[in-house]
Amino acid sequence: MADSPVNDWIAAANDDPVLRSLRQCREQLWINPKRSAFERVKQQLPLSFSDIEDASARLERFAGYFSVAFPETAARDGIIESELVRVDKAAKLIAEFLHSDVPDNLLIKCDSHLPISGSIKARGGIYEVLLYAEQLALEHGLLQLGDDYSCFASEPFRQLFAQHSIAVGSTGNLGLSIGIISAKLGFKVTVHMSADAREWKKALLRSKGVNVVEHPSDYSVAVAQGRQEALNTPGCHFIDDEDSTSLFLGYSVAALRLKRQLAEQNIPVDAEHPLIVYLPCGVGGGPGGIAFGLKHVFGDAVHCFFAEPTHSPCMLLGMHSRLHNDISVQDIGLDNRTCADGLAVGRASAFVGQVMEPLLDGIYTLSDERMYALVTLLTDSEKLAVEPSATAGLPGFAWLMNSNQETLEVLGLASSLHNATHIAWATGGNMVPVDEMAKYYALGVEALKQFKF
Ligand SMILES: *Cc1c(COP(=O)(O)O)cnc(C)c1O
């Protein structure tokens, strides 16, 4: 094999226990050795708090449009937001399943039930389309910043957008969110789907007039081909999930909203009462954007962990090797096949891993069987139906509660873990057809038999 940074690292890491566990698809918790005090690193970050505020203000400007165009958002005055719910029954059942103590405060952030597209992608994906639409409308003199944005539902806007196109590559959920909002605004929109994308997602998009292109390959190839085709199409805006700061900022706004929800529920967040957030990670933009926002809002009182499938641990591999998007899970012999289609990503985002280097506490992995089992346990305990990907945040508390004192010292949680509020970010599920969900549940019943529980 030719010399390359990837081969060099793999050769040098031969005895590395983290790499060994990755290769064996063993579930593990990786602690990020580069995590730093937030105040020390804040100035060096490529994006700042004012960027988050700018994104938040843009979403507020569009609230008038959403109330009109998507009546399901009217209850929140056109703000796309999800509930934050305490799940005491799930805490008990999942703790038993994972052989851990029961956490006092386990909450689920229900992005699985976000309006419009039923996944976390209703944050970043929709945001980037709005940013583009706003720029076009300003450039063409149809809009002034102070206007009532319900005008985006009017004919002159639709005519303008009909002359422009949007393209995206996706494992499914990003395509759903971009497709739905783009088609509603009147854009021509093409979604490049990877082989693991579900049939129902393609059918739903086609029913809305979206051009769906199927690729017999994985996510990275679908994105690359979509990017190439978009480059060859004049007037086409490509939404680049592997390298987009606007997607990232769209996600980050969740932190401002979460701050308000925690305050409304009288949940303290400070050094004695840490907030620990567990985020399912695919390419990294969603969890990265949210974690980035949370660090700006709560500083060192918040601890963020990503969760990845054992077959697609691209962020763990990229951050641990420090090769980021130069290395893929296929490079270490993994197949990138997982039931967690939202997380079936073999190569991490070009920039998220580097931004997260000083901010992230760690990453853990979990098996497909674990995710199926959690789908079933969450349904049984809370009647909350989510897709397998969206359960990945649930085992996070148990990794910490089962950690030794030394690990907790490193994380600064040794004396405060018992006061922590744990939030598992549920990232998708509401649009999954009931018969598909029933299949996940049945697979979970089977999977549960494999575990000592
Ligand atoms: C996209 C997605 C994620 C992760 O977001 P990334 O930006 O790809 O890291 C997690 N869960 C679900 C259900 C998703 O669709």
Ligand as a Chemical Component Dictionary entry (heavy atoms), coordinates in Angstrom:
data_LIG
# 
_chem_comp.id                   LIG 
_chem_comp.type                 NON-POLYMER 
_chem_comp.pdbx_formal_charge   0 
_chem_comp.three_letter_code    LIG 
# 
loop_
_chem_comp_atom.comp_id 
_chem_comp_atom.atom_id 
_chem_comp_atom.alt_atom_id 
_chem_comp_atom.type_symbol 
_chem_comp_atom.charge 
_chem_comp_atom.model_Cartn_x 
_chem_comp_atom.model_Cartn_y 
_chem_comp_atom.model_Cartn_z 
_chem_comp_atom.pdbx_ordinal 
LIG C1 C1 C 0 -29.089 13.482 10.261 1  
LIG C2 C2 C 0 -29.477 12.773 11.465 2  
LIG C3 C3 C 0 -28.662 12.757 12.585 3  
LIG C4 C4 C 0 -27.277 13.345 12.675 4  
LIG O1 O1 O 0 -27.032 14.564 12.033 5  
LIG P1 P1 P 0 -25.661 14.769 11.242 6  
LIG O2 O2 O 0 -25.674 16.204 10.890 7  
LIG O3 O3 O 0 -25.679 13.875 10.041 8  
LIG O4 O4 O 0 -24.563 14.379 12.181 9  
LIG C5 C5 C 0 -29.112 12.060 13.685 10 
LIG N1 N1 N 0 -30.295 11.435 13.697 11 
LIG C6 C6 C 0 -31.111 11.446 12.640 12 
LIG C7 C7 C 0 -32.418 10.728 12.719 13 
LIG C8 C8 C 0 -30.734 12.106 11.482 14 
LIG O5 O5 O 0 -31.546 12.090 10.424 15 
# 
loop_
_chem_comp_bond.comp_id 
_chem_comp_bond.atom_id_1 
_chem_comp_bond.atom_id_2 
_chem_comp_bond.value_order 
_chem_comp_bond.pdbx_ordinal 
LIG C1 C2 SING 1  
LIG C2 C3 SING 2  
LIG C2 C8 DOUB 3  
LIG C3 C4 SING 4  
LIG C3 C5 DOUB 5  
LIG C4 O1 SING 6  
LIG O1 P1 SING 7  
LIG P1 O2 DOUB 8  
LIG P1 O3 SING 9  
LIG P1 O4 SING 10 
LIG C5 N1 SING 11 
LIG N1 C6 DOUB 12 
LIG C6 C7 SING 13 
LIG C6 C8 SING 14 
LIG C8 O5 SING 15 
# 
